[in-house]
Amino acid sequence: MVGLSGGAHLYAAGLPPAQEIVRDMSTMPTAAPTSADACLSIVHSLMCHRQGGESEGFSKRAIESLVKKLKEKRDELDSLITAITTNGAHPSKCVTIQRTLDGRLQVAGRKGFPHVIYARIWRWPDLHKNELKHVKYCQFAFDLKCDSVCVNPYHYERVVSPGIGSMDIDGNEIGTIQHHPSMGGYGGMAMHQQVPEPPQMGSMFPPPPGSGPRPIPKMEPSEQSRNSNGGASWMSGQS
């Protein structure tokens, strides 16, 4: 008995503690569900991949509604599970639901475009409704107006609409100023005062107010004859 008890003690000593077993099990990767699993298991797995754009309650209601609609189309449900659990790393098929009359889906009292709702849940939490563009191989994209709508979030790409940047606004303002019909008033005077004209020869002293340009003095014929006579008398006096 002693030997047995001792052997049992030695065997038990070789086992890892229970805490380590639980920790190792928690770090093991969990296998993705399939369409054959229960809806609750599929919803729980897909909820682990949501991006937080919607509340937990709304996301759960939206995912539950989608999984129930796809239960009869197992190939599409498997495509959804593959796309979400692999973050789009593997190619997936279209995941379709019936298009409503107004094109919107109602979940928990809220209405929205179905492809936008699920793209916000699983890819872009801050997505706007006009920022999605379907990939070329999507056969049932929302914009194609088919009877069925693809809600596979990895069949769409986000295209952010360019806003009016500061350069555009500044350019418009500058263009308005440049095409202004007149620059009169004090603004025009200030512009002319910034570029003074260089002084000209012969005009170092400005003319009095109200007068025109200062004329160059000319010799009259009488003055020329008088000067010539004066010179002649001066010559005769010396002689």
C-alpha positions in Angstrom: 0.0 0.0 0.0 2.8 2.3 0.8 4.4 1.6 -2.5 1.2 2.2 -4.4 0.6 5.4 -2.5 4.1 6.6 -3.2 3.8 5.7 -6.8 0.6 7.6 -7.1 2.3 10.5 -5.4 5.1 10.4 -7.9 2.7 10.2 -10.9 0.7 13.1 -9.6 3.8 15.2 -9.1 4.6 14.8 -12.8 1.4 16.5 -13.9 1.3 20.3 -14.5 -0.8 22.4 -12.2 -4.5 23.0 -13.1 -3.9 26.7 -13.7 -1.3 25.9 -16.4 -3.7 23.6 -18.2 -6.4 26.2 -18.3 -3.9 28.8 -19.5 -2.7 26.6 -22.3 -6.2 25.8 -23.4 -7.1 29.5 -23.6 -4.2 30.2 -25.8 -5.0 27.4 -28.3 -6.6 28.8 -31.5 -10.3 28.0 -31.8 -11.5 26.5 -35.0 -13.9 28.6 -37.0 -17.5 27.3 -37.1 -19.1 26.0 -40.2 -22.6 26.3 -41.6 -23.5 23.0 -40.0 -23.0 24.5 -36.5 -25.7 26.1 -34.5 -26.6 29.7 -35.1 -25.6 30.6 -31.6 -22.0 29.3 -32.2 -21.7 31.1 -35.5 -23.0 34.4 -34.1 -20.6 34.2 -31.2 -17.7 33.6 -33.5 -18.6 36.4 -35.8 -19.1 38.8 -32.9 -15.5 38.3 -31.9 -14.4 40.0 -35.2 -16.5 43.2 -35.0 -14.7 46.5 -35.1 -16.8 48.5 -32.7 -18.5 50.8 -35.1 -21.9 49.8 -33.7 -23.1 48.9 -30.2 -22.8 45.3 -29.1 -26.6 44.9 -28.9 -27.1 46.3 -32.4 -24.3 44.2 -33.9 -25.6 41.0 -32.3 -29.1 41.6 -33.7 -27.7 42.3 -37.2 -25.5 39.3 -37.2 -28.2 37.0 -35.9 -30.6 38.2 -38.6 -28.0 37.6 -41.3 -27.1 34.1 -40.0 -30.7 33.1 -39.9 -31.3 34.3 -43.5 -28.2 32.3 -44.7 -29.0 29.1 -42.9 -30.8 27.8 -46.0 -27.8 28.9 -48.2 -24.9 27.0 -46.5 -22.4 27.8 -49.2 -22.9 31.5 -48.7 -22.9 31.2 -45.0 -19.5 29.3 -45.2 -18.2 32.1 -47.5 -19.2 34.7 -44.8 -17.6 32.7 -42.0 -14.4 32.3 -44.1 -14.3 36.0 -45.1 -14.8 37.3 -41.5 -12.6 34.9 -39.6 -9.7 35.3 -42.0 -10.1 39.1 -42.4 -10.5 38.6 -46.1 -7.2 36.7 -46.6 -9.0 34.0 -48.6 -11.3 34.7 -51.5 -15.0 34.3 -50.8 -18.2 34.2 -52.8 -21.1 36.7 -52.6 -23.2 36.6 -49.5 -26.7 37.7 -50.5 -29.9 38.7 -48.9 -33.2 39.8 -50.5 -33.4 43.4 -51.6 -36.1 45.4 -49.9 -38.4 47.9 -51.7 -36.4 50.9 -50.5 -33.1 49.1 -50.5 -32.7 49.5 -46.8 -32.5 46.9 -44.0 -34.2 47.4 -40.6 -32.4 46.1 -37.6 -33.4 46.9 -34.0 -35.6 49.8 -35.1 -33.0 51.4 -37.3 -32.8 51.4 -41.1 -29.7 51.5 -43.2 -28.2 50.1 -46.4 -27.3 46.4 -45.7 -23.9 46.4 -47.2 -23.0 49.5 -45.2 -24.3 48.1 -41.9 -22.1 44.9 -42.1 -19.1 46.8 -43.5 -19.3 49.1 -40.4 -19.5 46.1 -38.1 -16.6 44.1 -39.5 -14.3 46.5 -41.4 -14.7 50.3 -41.1 -16.4 51.5 -37.9 -16.5 55.2 -39.2 -17.8 54.3 -42.6 -20.3 56.6 -44.4 -22.9 55.3 -46.8 -21.4 56.9 -50.0 -17.9 55.6 -49.4 -18.3 52.0 -50.7 -17.4 50.7 -54.1 -17.8 47.0 -55.0 -15.0 45.0 -56.4 -15.2 43.9 -60.0 -15.9 40.2 -59.3 -18.9 40.9 -57.1 -22.0 39.8 -59.0 -24.7 41.1 -56.6 -23.3 44.4 -55.5 -25.7 46.9 -54.1 -25.1 49.3 -57.0 -26.0 46.7 -59.6 -29.7 46.9 -58.5 -30.2 43.1 -58.5 -33.0 41.4 -56.6 -30.4 40.1 -54.2 -27.8 42.3 -52.5 -24.3 41.1 -51.5 -23.4 42.0 -48.0 -19.9 40.4 -47.9 -17.8 43.3 -46.5 -14.8 42.0 -48.4 -16.5 42.5 -51.7 -16.4 46.2 -51.2 -13.6 48.8 -51.1 -13.7 52.1 -49.2 -13.4 55.2 -51.4 -13.2 58.3 -49.2 -14.9 61.3 -51.0 -12.4 64.1 -51.3 -13.5 67.2 -49.4 -12.8 70.8 -50.2 -9.3 71.3 -48.9 -7.7 74.5 -47.8 -5.8 74.8 -51.0 -9.0 74.8 -53.0 -10.6 77.5 -50.8 -7.5 79.6 -50.9 -7.3 79.2 -54.6 -10.9 80.4 -55.1 -10.3 83.4 -52.9 -7.1 84.3 -54.7 -8.8 83.9 -58.0 -11.6 86.2 -56.9 -9.1 88.9 -56.0 -7.2 88.5 -59.2 -10.3 88.9 -61.3 -11.7 91.9 -59.5 -12.8 94.5 -62.0 -11.1 97.4 -60.3 -8.4 98.1 -57.7 -9.4 101.8 -57.2 -9.5 103.7 -54.0 -6.8 103.7 -51.4 -5.6 100.3 -52.5 -4.8 101.6 -56.0 -3.0 104.6 -54.6 -0.9 102.5 -52.3 0.2 100.3 -55.2 1.3 103.3 -57.2 3.2 104.8 -54.3 5.2 101.7 -53.9 7.0 102.2 -57.3 8.2 105.8 -57.5 9.5 107.1 -60.8 13.1 108.2 -61.1 13.8 111.9 -61.4 14.5 113.4 -64.9 17.2 115.8 -65.9 16.1 119.4 -65.9 13.3 118.8 -63.4 15.1 118.8 -60.1 12.9 121.6 -58.9 9.2 120.9 -59.4 7.1 123.5 -61.1 4.6 125.5 -59.0 1.1 124.0 -58.6 -1.2 124.3 -61.5 1.6 124.9 -64.1 2.6 122.6 -66.8 6.0 121.4 -67.8 8.7 124.1 -67.6 9.6 125.3 -71.2 13.2 125.7 -72.3 14.0 129.4 -72.9 14.6 130.4 -76.6 16.5 133.3 -78.1 14.3 135.9 -79.8 15.6 137.6 -83.1 15.6 141.0 -81.5 17.8 139.8 -78.6 20.2 138.2 -81.1 20.5 141.4 -83.1 20.9 143.5 -79.9 23.7 141.2 -78.6 25.4 141.3 -82.0 25.2 145.2 -82.0 26.5 145.4 -78.5 29.4 143.2 -79.5 30.1 145.4 -82.5 30.1 148.7 -80.4 32.4 147.1 -78.0 34.8 146.2 -80.8 34.5 149.8 -82.2 35.2 151.3 -78.8 38.4 149.5 -78.5 39.4 150.4 -82.0 
